[in-house]
Each structure stands twice: as structure tokens, then as C-alpha cells.
Amino acid sequence: MSIRTEKVSSLIRQEISRLFTNQFADLSPNMITVTHVKMSDDLSVAKIHLSIWGRIEDVDSTYERLEEHKKSIRYELSKSIKNHFKVMPELIFLRDDSMDYVEKIEGIFKKIRESENKKPE
């Protein structure tokens, strides 16, 4: 990834986070965290990885609402970073399940420790 792409990714990550906190806070009752943004080489596509806390049903409905409001999110994003782009990149929202994976692994370690503590010596 080039330095330009990294800078643009970082900028979009910051601005999307700000938008979710301020203007689009009503999209979800849950906390939305932008974990990272990956830009295409030509800066035409921004893949935005999100971590959303909550029940599965709430998370699914949050992603649906994000898709419904994608045009307005893109428009608001373009207003805040218009000096950096000639054409605003397409936004693709993706699930970042890394925290779920971490919790699953921690649960496995916890079970292992519990079983080791129960074994008679």
C-alpha cells in the first residue's frame, strides 16, 4: 500500500468515525467502531471494516440501515474531505469479526484453565 493510500485510509477512518458519532448516531442503538479502512489502489473504493456490539439481530439491522443510508453517508463524507478527492470513493461496509474471534479463543482458554484446575494431582 502506498503512502497516499494509507493517508487516505486514515482520513476516511477518522471522518467516518466522526460521522457515526455525530450525524448518524441514530442508525444504531449499539456502538459502531471503524476498525480499519482499506482503499483500492486507484482510490475509487473504500472498504470500511466495522465492529458493532450488541445482539445479532441488532447488528444485522444496523448493517441494513447502513446500506440504506450509504448515499447520505457518502455525501456527508464528501463534504468533509472534498479537498482530497476529485471523485468520492464508493463505500463498502464490511463486518469485522475479529473481536468475536478473540472472545471465542479466550473462552477456549478459560475452559482449558478450568479443566486443568479440576484435575486431581
Secondary structure, DSSP 8 states (H G I E B T S, - for coil): --HHHHHHHHHHHHHHHHHHHTTTGGG-SS-EEEEEEEE-TTS-EEEEEEEE-S-HHHHHHHHHHHHHTHHHHHHHHHHHHGGG-SS--EEEEEE--HHHHHHHHHHHHHHHHHHHHHS--
